[in-house]
Amino acid sequence: MNDHEASATLQHSLTAAMDSLAGVRMGTSLEEIVGHGRARRRRRVAVLAGAGAAVGGAAAAVALVAGGLAAPGPGGPVSAKLAAWTVATDPNGTITITIRDLRDPAGLRSKLRADGVPATITFAGHSFTPAMNPPLPSSCQVPALSDQANAELQGKIMPPPPVPPGAKRMRFTWTSTVNGKRVKHTGGGYAGTAKDSRPDVALTIRPSAIPRGIGLNIWAWAAASGTQNGRPTLDMSVGLVTTSRQCTGS
Amino acid sequence: VRIWGVEQQAEFADFYRSARDGCLRVVLINVGDRQLAEDLVAEAFTRAWVSWRQVRQHPAPRAWVVRTALNAHVSSWRRRRHEVALGEHDIAVPVGDDPVMSSALMTSLRRLPLRQREVVTLRFLLDLDTRSTARVLGIAEGTVCVHLHRALAALRDATAHPYRQEIDR
């Protein structure tokens, strides 16, 4: 039997097989597909927003190191530095969280609340793939917003970071989710030198953009993608929640 | 920030309603397990919904869904159904008593390497020509022909000796 005859035989058999399956129908409703897709899109928007903030957040963190050496002048950045994470308040009213080690989430939540950012913080002991969204903490609820409104609000709360004037150009890498696959991007940042590049994650937040009753659901974990400079690469996800005593503590 | 228009939602809904059963049958022929096929196709349509702006412009959206399903991992849908995740679905599995689905040819088809199955599926089940198949898979037309030739040779061999693979395993 040559290829042509084999093709004809195969096509005939496949047609018969398709005919035999005429009664087979999808049991999954459109609503289930869309519901699953919405949850995934929320996750993707959150990761993209967090990743965009991470680029400039890292720049801000490095800038703070330089500021410490030169003693910031009046109106300069004021920061509370801890080994595991840093919350820096910038003169323009934004704050930048830089997480270096997954320790003391309660302390970070208290510090953020004091700075006007109600949040629930979870440092996970395992990584998440794009298909495995970090779960909503059981004590929290998602605000009643459309996907679009949710994404727009996240964009206001987590704005593109400012580039420090006169800073050196630097390359940063971050990951985002495209078509369900984790993709690593390389972007431009401005600050320090390449030696300062560390596997931290950072997030810039504008507290004044957070409406009453809205808080942040922040997850951080060690990415499965490996290490950088001998330390595990951290990853982050941010979403919106409704504030409550049980969820955000206020 | 993406804006998800009402028109696009309706467009996706129409696409889902018209393509879901056909895609399910094609994937079922490939994997031989009804529930697994449903999970894979549901996962593929979910990804299509998330990326509908791109998928709607694809030259063959059904082929995109089927190919995505054949390459998908379905852990999230499996978890939702409280079933044990099947880590590797690229294997032949029983299909019950259906004489067509359990024929030597269909069983052999499911044992083909994924790329060869993709080529056979797109060419014969979705009726794409060689050029379109090459575009969907992102490979050269000549490579499509090579995979098809190898697939046909393997199927020809398997159906000529229907029990050999069972003995060899």
Interface residues (C-beta under 8 A of the other chain):
Chain A: M1 D3 A6 S7 T9 L10 Q11 S13 L14 A16 A17 M18 S20 L21 V24 R25 M26 G27 T28 L30 E32 I33 V34 H36 G37 R40 R41 R44 V45 A131 M132 D147 Q148 A151 E152 G155 N179 G180
Chain B: V1 R2 I3 W4 Q9 F12 A13 Y16 R17 R20 D21 L24 R25 V26 L28 I29 R34 E38 V41 A42 F45 T46 R47 W49 V50 S51 Q54 H73 S75 S76 W77 D98 V100 M101 S103 L105 M106 L109 V120 F124 L125 L148 H149 L152 A153 L155 R156 T159
